[in-house]
């Protein structure tokens, strides 16, 4: 017979009021953000009661604070093919140039246009007439042009210097063999890593586009290159860089675009996306009941005072004997993750993770983060082995936490999943390694075959560079990507 432990644990939730935290008679300001009653590290995993319980971008996204956007348009000669290939129903380049200023204005952003080759132009007139007519891409006889090389690294350096802007880059993302074999494409990785480490999100869109022009710089046997005329379909790309709120605002603008082709393209999959961010979750964490109820007789739902305006899950752990070794115990409340539904659509998130439980003990009634004394962190409650997909399970075990939280008082428990790196050849970038990717050794055959869709040279290498940049940024930041918070009360 095992001894009876004299303790009670209560995990708190609901639209309840905790004395000293904004409740009746507490004297706390009523206009205070209720999340400020908790340590900063735990706040993200606590939902406000007024927030809508959905992780979708449309409901979780706060209004973008970014006020300026620059649209950088690749001025290489191949871009003319997207203009000449356009039809009455499909004209993605024209639609992007003509509708983006209005879409971004609705999100509170003023827009400027610039073009880039080896250098970046001054701002263009907002009507972008030269872009729509093709004059910006065509090198006329006797004219000194800068349209034979695409220097994306120059644009990324410019974007780094404008920390509070949204950058929209429109390009064919054609990386020649010389750029792959030298430092050309590799030079992008430091800038991409710095942007992601700085908290920027990077979305890469691929658009299945009609094309009627030249495919330049195709490698052929030996060291030569060749350009071929082509009529058919050739992917066009949009790269969006900025604060996560602004990048998500761009996505909403695209889905609500005045261009039917752009709006329907995102809905029907003709426009694909990969989203790179150190923090791949929604703007607001809205999971109000993260742990399952369980069926253990000592762990039951209960009411308890909590700060007004927050939704935090609650349980009560009744006094009772410890579970006998070797005997199956009833199910306890659990949380399992990470799961795909916890993250933004198209986010590149899968990879090796580690889990931990952080604990604070309440030592005050002022409804501030200073009320909580850090008790440290440990792997308490977590399964040791990861399941399929890297998922681990947290269990609110009365035996484990009854022994761990032995002193009488109120505790805050936060479970965190932290990303250690990123899976290369990530599922979220599979489209960049599929039929749209053209390996150098296949280029000569493609130039002769006149395929229905002419793929993009070395697109998979760009995906690899992006994944490596995100992996390095995730290691630099070392922050949780998903988690939960509960309050726990131990009574004598």
matplotlib code that plots the C-alpha trace (Angstrom):
import matplotlib.pyplot as plt

x = [0.0, 1.5, 1.2, -1.4, 0.0, -1.7, -1.8, -4.2, -3.3, -5.6, -5.0, -7.0, -9.0, -12.0, -13.5, -12.6, -11.1, -8.0, -7.9, -5.2, -5.2, -7.8, -10.7, -13.3, -11.6, -8.1, -7.5, -5.8, -6.4, -9.3, -7.7, -4.6, -3.8, -4.7, -1.6, 0.6, -0.3, 2.0, 5.7, 6.5, 7.8, 4.3, 2.1, 2.1, 0.5, -2.4, -5.5, -7.5, -11.2, -12.1, -9.9, -11.6, -10.6, -9.1, -5.4, -6.2, -4.3, -7.5, -8.6, -5.3, -3.6, -3.3, -3.3, 0.1, 2.1, 4.4, 3.6, 5.8, 6.3, 8.8, 8.1, 11.4, 10.9, 13.5, 14.4, 16.1, 15.1, 13.3, 10.6, 9.2, 8.0, 5.5, 4.1, 3.9, 2.5, -0.4, -3.9, -7.2, -7.7, -4.1, -1.8, -0.1, 2.8, 0.5, -2.0, 0.7, 2.1, -1.3, -3.1, -0.5, -0.4, -4.1, -4.1, -1.2, -2.9, -5.9, -3.5, -2.2, 1.0, 2.3, 4.0, 7.0, 8.4, 12.0, 13.7, 16.9, 19.6, 23.1, 22.0, 18.8, 17.0, 15.6, 11.8, 9.6, 6.3, 3.6, 1.6, 4.4, 3.8, 7.4, 6.8, 3.5, 4.7, 7.9, 10.2, 12.0, 13.1, 14.0, 17.5, 17.0, 19.9, 22.4, 21.1, 23.3, 21.3, 21.5, 19.2, 21.6, 22.1, 19.8, 21.6, 19.1, 21.9, 21.9, 18.2, 18.5, 21.2, 18.9, 16.0, 18.2, 18.9, 15.1, 14.1, 10.6, 9.5, 7.8, 9.8, 8.0, 10.4, 9.0, 11.4, 11.9, 14.5, 16.7, 20.1, 22.7, 25.2, 28.0, 26.1, 25.7, 29.3, 30.8, 29.6, 26.6, 23.7, 25.7, 26.1, 22.3, 22.5, 24.1, 21.6, 18.6, 19.9, 20.3, 16.8, 15.2, 17.3, 16.0, 12.5, 11.5, 9.2, 9.9, 7.2, 8.0, 5.2, 5.3, 2.8, 2.1, 2.2, 1.8, 5.0, 6.1, 9.7, 13.3, 14.7, 18.2, 21.4, 20.6, 23.7, 24.8, 27.6, 30.9, 30.9, 28.6, 25.2, 22.3, 19.1, 16.0, 12.6, 9.7, 5.9, 4.1, 4.1, 7.0, 6.8, 6.9, 7.9, 7.1, 9.3, 7.8, 10.0, 9.0, 7.5, 5.2, 2.1, 2.9, 3.7, 0.4, -1.3, 0.2, -1.3, -4.7, -4.4, -3.6, -6.6, -8.8, -7.2, -9.1, -7.4, -9.5, -6.5, -4.5, -7.3, -8.4, -4.8, -4.3, -7.6, -7.1, -3.4, -2.1, -0.2, 1.8, 3.7, 6.4, 6.6, 9.9, 9.9, 11.7, 8.3, 5.9, 2.8, -0.1, 0.1, -2.2, -2.1, -5.8, -5.8, -8.0, -8.1, -4.6, -4.7, -7.2, -9.6, -8.3, -10.2, -8.1, -10.3, -7.7, -7.5, -10.8, -12.1, -12.7, -13.3, -10.7, -10.1, -7.9, -7.2, -10.2, -10.0, -7.9, -8.8, -6.5, -7.3, -8.3, -8.1, -8.2, -6.0, -7.6, -5.8, -5.2, -2.7, 0.1, -0.3, 1.0, 4.0, 3.0, -0.7, -2.2, -3.4, -6.4, -5.6, -4.3, -4.7, -2.2, -0.9, 0.8, 2.7, 3.9, 1.1, 0.7, -2.5, -0.6, 1.2, 0.5, -0.5, 2.6, 5.0, 8.4, 8.4, 9.2, 12.6, 14.3, 12.9, 13.4, 10.7, 10.8, 8.5, 9.0, 7.7, 7.1, 5.6, 3.4, 4.7, 2.5, -0.9, -0.1, -1.1, 2.3, 5.0, 7.0, 4.5, 6.1, 9.4, 11.2, 11.6, 13.6, 12.9, 13.1, 11.8, 9.2, 6.0, 7.3, 7.7, 11.4, 10.9, 9.5, 6.7, 6.2, 6.6, 8.8, 5.8, 6.1, 3.4, 3.1, 1.2, -0.2, 0.7, -0.5, 2.3, 5.1, 3.8, 2.6, 6.1, 7.6, 5.3, 5.4, 5.2, 1.8, 1.1, 0.1, 2.4, 2.4, 3.5, 4.5, 5.3, 7.4, 8.6, 11.7, 13.1, 16.7, 17.0, 14.9, 14.5, 16.3, 14.2, 11.3, 7.8, 6.7, 9.2, 8.5, 7.0, 10.5, 12.0, 9.3, 8.4, 9.2, 12.9, 15.3, 18.6, 21.6, 22.2, 18.6, 18.8, 20.0, 17.3, 14.6, 15.8, 15.1, 11.9, 9.8, 8.0, 4.5, 5.9, 9.5, 11.0, 13.2, 17.0, 18.3, 15.1, 15.8, 19.2, 17.4, 15.1, 18.1, 19.7, 16.4, 16.1, 19.7, 19.2, 16.1, 17.9, 20.8, 18.3, 16.4, 19.6, 20.5, 17.2, 16.6, 13.0, 9.9, 7.6, 4.6, 3.5, 0.8, 0.5, -1.6, -1.9, -1.4, -2.4, -1.1, -3.0, -2.1]
y = [0.0, 3.4, 6.4, 9.0, 12.4, 15.4, 17.9, 19.4, 20.8, 23.1, 24.2, 27.3, 28.4, 30.4, 33.8, 34.1, 36.8, 36.4, 38.7, 41.2, 40.7, 43.0, 41.5, 43.1, 45.0, 44.4, 48.1, 47.0, 49.1, 47.8, 48.8, 46.8, 44.0, 40.9, 39.0, 41.5, 39.6, 36.8, 36.4, 37.5, 34.0, 32.5, 35.3, 34.0, 30.7, 32.4, 33.4, 36.6, 35.9, 38.4, 36.7, 34.4, 30.7, 30.1, 30.0, 31.0, 34.0, 36.0, 35.9, 35.6, 38.4, 41.7, 44.8, 45.3, 48.1, 48.5, 51.7, 51.5, 48.9, 48.7, 46.5, 45.4, 44.1, 42.1, 43.9, 41.0, 40.5, 37.2, 39.2, 40.4, 36.8, 37.2, 40.4, 39.0, 35.6, 37.2, 36.5, 38.2, 35.6, 35.1, 38.1, 37.6, 40.1, 42.9, 42.1, 42.2, 45.5, 47.2, 45.8, 45.5, 49.3, 49.3, 46.0, 47.3, 50.7, 48.9, 47.4, 50.9, 50.8, 53.3, 51.7, 52.5, 50.7, 50.0, 47.7, 45.8, 44.1, 44.4, 47.7, 49.0, 51.9, 55.0, 55.0, 54.7, 56.5, 54.7, 54.0, 51.7, 52.4, 51.3, 48.0, 47.3, 48.3, 46.3, 49.3, 48.6, 45.1, 45.7, 46.9, 49.0, 49.5, 52.1, 52.0, 51.0, 48.4, 46.6, 43.7, 40.8, 39.8, 39.5, 40.5, 39.4, 39.8, 43.6, 43.7, 41.7, 44.0, 47.0, 45.3, 44.7, 48.5, 49.3, 47.4, 48.9, 48.3, 45.5, 44.3, 42.6, 41.1, 39.9, 37.8, 34.6, 33.5, 32.1, 31.2, 30.4, 27.6, 30.1, 31.5, 28.0, 27.0, 30.3, 32.3, 33.9, 32.0, 31.2, 34.9, 35.1, 32.9, 35.4, 38.1, 35.7, 34.3, 37.9, 38.8, 35.7, 36.1, 39.7, 38.3, 38.9, 36.5, 35.5, 34.2, 32.8, 32.5, 30.5, 31.4, 29.1, 31.8, 31.9, 32.9, 34.0, 35.1, 33.9, 31.5, 32.9, 31.3, 27.6, 25.6, 23.2, 20.6, 21.9, 25.5, 27.2, 28.6, 29.0, 31.0, 29.6, 31.1, 29.5, 29.7, 27.9, 28.2, 29.3, 30.0, 33.5, 34.2, 36.7, 37.0, 39.0, 40.0, 41.9, 41.8, 38.7, 40.8, 42.7, 39.4, 38.0, 41.2, 40.7, 37.2, 38.6, 41.3, 38.6, 36.5, 39.6, 41.0, 42.9, 40.5, 37.4, 35.4, 36.3, 35.7, 32.4, 31.3, 31.2, 29.5, 26.8, 26.1, 27.6, 30.0, 28.1, 29.4, 28.5, 30.7, 31.0, 32.4, 31.6, 31.9, 29.9, 30.2, 32.6, 36.2, 35.4, 32.0, 31.0, 27.4, 27.7, 24.0, 22.7, 19.6, 16.8, 16.2, 12.8, 10.2, 10.0, 10.2, 12.5, 15.0, 16.7, 19.9, 22.7, 26.4, 28.8, 32.5, 33.7, 37.1, 38.6, 38.6, 35.4, 31.8, 29.4, 25.7, 24.4, 21.0, 19.9, 17.1, 15.4, 13.8, 10.1, 7.2, 7.2, 4.9, 1.4, 0.4, -2.0, -1.1, 0.8, 4.2, 6.0, 8.6, 12.0, 15.3, 15.5, 17.7, 16.3, 18.4, 19.9, 19.3, 20.9, 22.7, 24.7, 26.6, 29.1, 27.6, 26.8, 27.4, 25.6, 24.3, 20.6, 19.6, 18.4, 19.9, 19.7, 20.2, 21.6, 22.7, 26.1, 26.8, 30.0, 30.4, 33.4, 35.7, 38.8, 40.2, 43.2, 41.6, 42.1, 39.8, 40.6, 38.6, 35.4, 33.9, 31.7, 28.1, 27.0, 24.5, 20.8, 18.0, 17.2, 15.7, 15.1, 11.8, 10.9, 9.5, 11.5, 9.9, 10.1, 13.6, 14.5, 14.8, 14.5, 14.2, 16.2, 14.5, 16.3, 13.4, 13.8, 11.6, 13.6, 17.1, 16.4, 15.5, 18.4, 21.2, 20.3, 23.8, 25.3, 28.1, 29.0, 28.0, 28.8, 25.9, 26.5, 23.7, 24.6, 23.0, 24.6, 24.1, 23.1, 23.2, 22.6, 19.5, 19.9, 19.0, 20.2, 19.1, 22.7, 23.4, 20.2, 22.2, 23.9, 20.5, 19.1, 19.7, 23.4, 22.7, 22.3, 20.6, 21.8, 18.4, 18.4, 21.9, 21.0, 18.3, 20.8, 23.4, 20.8, 19.3, 22.4, 21.2, 22.3, 24.0, 25.3, 24.8, 27.1, 26.5, 25.5, 26.3, 23.4, 25.0, 28.2, 26.1, 24.5, 28.0, 29.2, 26.1, 26.4, 30.1, 29.3, 26.5, 28.8, 31.6, 29.1, 28.1, 31.7, 32.6, 29.4, 30.3, 28.1, 27.6, 26.3, 25.7, 26.1, 27.7, 26.6, 27.7, 25.2, 25.6, 23.4, 23.4, 21.7]
z = [0.0, -1.0, 1.3, 0.7, -0.4, 1.2, -1.6, -4.1, -7.6, -9.5, -13.1, -13.8, -16.8, -17.9, -17.6, -14.0, -11.7, -9.5, -6.5, -7.1, -10.9, -12.1, -10.2, -7.8, -5.0, -6.4, -7.3, -10.5, -13.6, -15.6, -18.9, -18.4, -20.8, -18.8, -20.3, -18.4, -15.2, -16.3, -17.1, -20.6, -21.6, -20.8, -22.3, -25.9, -24.9, -23.1, -25.0, -24.4, -24.0, -26.8, -29.4, -32.0, -31.5, -34.9, -36.0, -39.6, -41.0, -41.5, -37.9, -36.1, -38.0, -36.3, -38.6, -40.1, -38.6, -41.6, -43.5, -46.6, -49.2, -52.2, -55.1, -56.8, -60.4, -62.1, -65.3, -67.1, -70.7, -70.0, -68.1, -71.5, -72.1, -69.3, -70.8, -74.4, -73.2, -71.3, -72.3, -71.4, -68.6, -67.5, -67.0, -63.7, -64.2, -65.3, -62.5, -59.9, -61.1, -61.5, -58.4, -55.7, -54.9, -54.2, -52.2, -50.0, -49.6, -48.1, -45.6, -44.7, -46.8, -49.4, -52.3, -54.5, -57.6, -58.4, -60.9, -60.5, -62.6, -61.4, -59.7, -58.3, -60.0, -58.5, -57.7, -60.8, -61.4, -59.4, -62.6, -63.6, -67.3, -68.3, -66.5, -68.2, -71.7, -71.5, -71.9, -68.6, -69.9, -73.5, -74.5, -77.6, -80.1, -78.9, -75.4, -72.4, -70.5, -67.2, -68.0, -68.6, -64.9, -61.9, -58.7, -56.0, -53.4, -54.1, -53.4, -50.2, -49.0, -49.7, -47.9, -44.8, -44.7, -44.7, -41.5, -41.3, -45.0, -46.7, -49.8, -52.7, -55.3, -58.7, -60.7, -62.7, -60.1, -62.8, -61.3, -64.0, -63.6, -63.1, -60.1, -58.6, -59.2, -57.9, -55.0, -56.7, -55.1, -51.9, -51.3, -50.7, -47.6, -45.1, -46.0, -45.8, -42.4, -41.1, -42.2, -40.6, -37.4, -37.2, -37.0, -40.6, -42.4, -46.1, -48.3, -51.7, -54.2, -57.4, -60.2, -63.1, -65.9, -69.7, -71.5, -74.9, -75.1, -74.7, -72.1, -71.5, -70.2, -70.6, -69.9, -72.7, -73.1, -72.0, -70.7, -73.1, -72.7, -75.1, -75.3, -76.9, -77.9, -76.0, -76.0, -73.3, -69.5, -67.3, -63.5, -62.2, -58.6, -55.9, -52.8, -49.9, -47.0, -43.9, -40.4, -40.2, -39.8, -43.0, -44.9, -43.8, -44.9, -48.3, -48.4, -47.5, -50.2, -52.8, -51.8, -51.9, -55.0, -57.7, -60.1, -60.5, -61.6, -58.5, -56.1, -57.7, -58.1, -54.4, -53.9, -56.5, -56.0, -59.3, -57.1, -54.5, -51.5, -48.9, -45.7, -43.9, -40.3, -37.1, -35.5, -37.8, -35.6, -35.9, -34.6, -31.6, -29.8, -29.5, -28.2, -25.1, -24.1, -25.0, -22.7, -23.0, -20.1, -19.2, -17.1, -14.0, -10.8, -9.1, -12.0, -12.7, -14.1, -11.5, -11.2, -9.7, -9.8, -12.7, -14.3, -16.0, -19.8, -20.2, -21.0, -19.1, -18.7, -15.3, -13.5, -9.9, -8.5, -5.6, -2.7, -3.1, -3.3, -5.7, -8.7, -8.1, -10.3, -13.1, -12.9, -15.7, -14.6, -16.0, -18.7, -17.4, -19.2, -22.1, -24.9, -28.0, -30.5, -32.7, -35.2, -38.6, -37.6, -34.9, -37.6, -40.4, -43.8, -46.0, -43.1, -43.2, -39.6, -39.5, -38.0, -34.9, -31.6, -27.9, -25.2, -21.7, -18.8, -17.3, -13.8, -11.9, -8.4, -7.6, -4.9, -5.1, -5.9, -8.1, -11.4, -13.0, -14.3, -11.2, -9.1, -10.4, -9.2, -11.8, -10.5, -13.5, -16.3, -16.8, -19.1, -16.4, -17.9, -21.4, -23.1, -23.8, -27.3, -30.2, -32.2, -35.9, -37.1, -34.1, -31.8, -28.0, -25.3, -22.1, -19.3, -16.3, -14.0, -10.4, -9.1, -10.9, -10.4, -6.9, -5.9, -7.9, -6.7, -3.0, -1.5, -1.0, -3.4, -7.0, -9.9, -13.6, -15.9, -19.5, -21.8, -24.8, -28.1, -29.3, -32.8, -33.0, -36.8, -40.0, -42.0, -45.3, -48.4, -46.2, -47.1, -47.3, -50.1, -52.1, -55.0, -55.4, -56.1, -58.3, -62.0, -61.8, -61.0, -63.9, -63.1, -65.1, -66.7, -68.0, -69.5, -73.0, -73.4, -72.2, -74.7, -77.5, -76.1, -75.9, -72.8, -71.8, -68.8, -69.0, -65.5, -63.5, -63.6, -60.1, -58.2, -55.9, -55.0, -54.0, -51.8, -50.2, -49.5, -48.0, -45.7, -44.6, -43.8, -41.7, -39.9, -39.0, -37.9, -35.8, -34.0, -33.5, -32.0, -30.0, -29.2, -28.8, -31.8, -30.0, -26.4, -23.7, -20.2, -17.2, -13.7, -10.9, -7.3, -4.5, -1.3, 2.0]

ax = plt.figure().add_subplot(projection="3d")
ax.plot(x, y, z, "-o")
ax.set_aspect("equal")
plt.show()
